[in-house]
Amino acid sequence: MADSNSQKEISQEQVEGKAEEIVVEGTRVTERVSALVLGALQLAEDGLDRYAKIAESVVSGAVKGVERVVPDDAESTLRKVYNGLTDAGEKAAESLRLTFEEARERGKTFGEAEFDRTVEQLKNLEKELVDTVQGFTKRTSSEVSDQLEAVVRHAQRASSGMGASIQAALDAAKDHPTGLIKESAQAGVDLSKNLAGGILGAAAQFLDKAAKSLQTKGDEEEE
């Protein structure tokens, strides 16, 4: 999603460190984790393909934070972290829905290869999160791995907002014709440059709004 004029993407180490800090501080964990993931996705060169790696870094940092400060309340804290990951996934799907709807309203179309890849990423988004966290629990020797497994089991039984948001984005995609990115005669600009990175580049504006909305909400609560 990032381009040459934008901020560099957030490294996995930075994501892990920020997640650990969020858990240690213990305030607005779900909202702050969601904002962290959205910010990282917005700057990621490979867009939704980076979601699973970001999620793994968040979980790794969260486990470190839990081990430092809240071992007696680990499951509750990890559930808040997991909810932040699902909230970010939900908002990422919403950003793509809005992108498809906006493009359709403006008479724009995206390249077929990128379109198909994005749709496939959307379909797998929720499963990737579960698989990533499960994989982490199998590889870690952390004392809180049992609590993390419990969070995953609970998540598999309960439905999150990701499913509905993903389906809404897929429905919007069905109404969007594929093809080469086209320039509007009225715009008089090169749309391929305006939408750096195509679909995911266009979606970055919505990811940015979602992340800032979470930050604004937190600022208001702390006043």
LINPERA-V487741 format. One line per field, one symbol per residue. ss: DSSP state (@ for helix, = for strand, . for the rest). phi: phi as a letter, one per 40 degrees, with the letter a starting at -180 (. if undefined). A space follows every 50 residues. Layout:
# LINPERA-V487741
ss->???
phi->???
This chain:
# LINPERA-V487741
ss->...........@@@@@@@@@@@@@@...@@@@@@@@@@@@@@@...@@@@ @@@@@@@@@@@@@@@@@@@.@@@@@@@@@@@@@@@@@@@@@@@@@@@@@@ @@@@@....=.@@@@@@@@@@@@@@@@@@@@@@@@@@@@.....@@@@@@ @@@@@@@...@@@@@@@@@@@@@@...=............@@@@....@@ @@@@@@@@@@@@@@@@@@@@@@.
phi->.cbccccccccccccccccccccccgbfdccccdcccccccdcccbfccc dcccccccccccccccccbbccbcccccccccccccccccccccccdccc ccccccgbbbccccdcccccccdcdcccccccccccccccbccbcccccc cccccccccbccdccccccccccccbcciccbcccccgbcccccbdggdc cccdccccccccccccccccccc
